Amino acid sequence: MAAELSQQPDLGPVRQFSIFVENKVGRLNELVESLSGADVHIMALCLVDTTDSTIIRIVVDYPERAEQILDEHRFAHDDVPVVAIELQSEAQLKDVTGVLLKAEINIHYVYPFLFRPNGRYGLVVRTEAQELAASVLSSHGITVLSRNDIAR
């Protein structure tokens, strides 16, 4: 029975980590090396910097392992659910924004995946209503990815 449960796909939401670091040389490399050393792959990446600090937003293939590494290396962070979607082509972006507009769901930010299996396009979307956005997008034929879909 336990073996059957472990083979069930993880349909939970994709988690995004926001890591807060000083804006200084080498901090991104330190993060990348820490995660890579634990066999955690950054699937999507976005940086927002100011004069003194940087917010590094990442989606990884194994968030539980990533959280342990972030804690061990004392990276200040939090995590939130995001909607991860797969696009058949870049032209489908207008469908995504149009569907969310019609549903009156505000988009806070969007950034692309670095890598998606089979060469497909992927986007990370943070909205004001994650579950509703995922449901609306899915009901309009847009592929919403689960954590299992981005695991390597």
N, C-alpha and C positions, 0 to 999 in steps of 0.2 A: 504494500500500500504506500509506504513512504517513497519508494522508487517511482511509483506512478505520479505522486504529487510533485516530485522534483522535476519531472519532465513536462509539467504543465507550463505553458508560456506565461511570462510575467507581463500582465496587461496593465500594470500600474503606470502612473504618469512618469514621464521622463523628468529627471531632476537636473536643475541647473545650479551649479555652485557659483556664488559670487565671493571672490577672494579679495580681501582688502590688503594692499601692500603699499609700502613706501615707494614713491616714484624715484627709484634709483637703479643704476646699471646692474643687471644680473638677476633681478628678482624674478622675471618671467622664466629665465633659464633655470633658476633654482626650482621653481614650481614644476616645470616640464621634466627635469631630471628626476625629481622626487617621485612623480607619478610614473614615469617610464621605468624607474628602478623597481617598482611594484607591479609592473606589467598592466598598468592602467593607461588606456589610450584616450587622448583628448579627441573627441569626435567633432566638436564645434567650439569655436573660440571667438571672443569679442573682448576688446580692451577699451576702457573709458578712463582717460587720465585727466588729472588736474595738475597744478604746479607741485603739490606736495604728496599726492597719493594717486593710486591707480586701482580701479576695480577690474579684476579679470573675471570674466564670465566664461564658464566652461560647461560643456556637457561631456560626460565620460561614459565609457562602456560599462564600467562597474562602479556605481556610486558608493556602495557601502565600503569597498576597499579604498576608494579615493578619500572618503571622509576620515578613515583611520590615518591615512598618510598625511592629510592636511592637519589633523590634530597632532600627530607625532612630530611634525615639522613646524608646529606652532604658526600655521597660517590662519589668520583671522578670517572666518568665512561664515556664510549662511547658505541655505539652499531653499529653492522654491520650485514648485512644479511648473513646467512649461509645456507648450504644445509643440511637438516635433512632427513635421509633415514631410511627405515625399511628393515631389513634383515630377510629372512626366517630361516637362520642359520648362524653360524659364518663362514661356508665355503663360503658363498656368498661374503665375503670380497674381495677375489681374483677377482671376477667379477667386483666389484666397482673399484678397483685399475687398473685392466686391461682396462676397458672402458675409464677411465680418461686418461690413458697412450696413448691409441690409438687416442684419441681426442687431445693429446698433451696439456692437462690441468694440470698445476702444483698444487699439493696438499700442502698447507701450514701447516695444522695440522688436526688431527682427534681425537675425544674423544667420549666415549660411553654415552648413556643416562643412568641415574640412574634407571629410571622407564619408561616403555611403557605399555599402556593398552594391555590386553590379553597376557602378558608375551612375547611379541615379542622383538627381538633385535633391537636396534636403534643406529645410529651414527650421530654425528655432524661432518660435513666436511666443512672446509674453504679452498677455492681454489682461484686461481687468476682470475677466471671468473665464478662467482656464477650462473648467469642465464644460461649460456652455459652448465655448469656442470649439473645443474638440468635437463635441456632439454636432454642432451646426456644420462644421467643415466636413465631417464624415458623412453626414446626411446628404451633402451635395457632391459626393463622389471624390472627395479629396482624401488621400491616404494619410491617416493619422498614425504615427508610429508609437509603439510601446517601448518600454525599456528593453524587452527581449529583442526587438527589431534592431536595436543599435549595439547590442552586445556582440563581441567578436567571437 
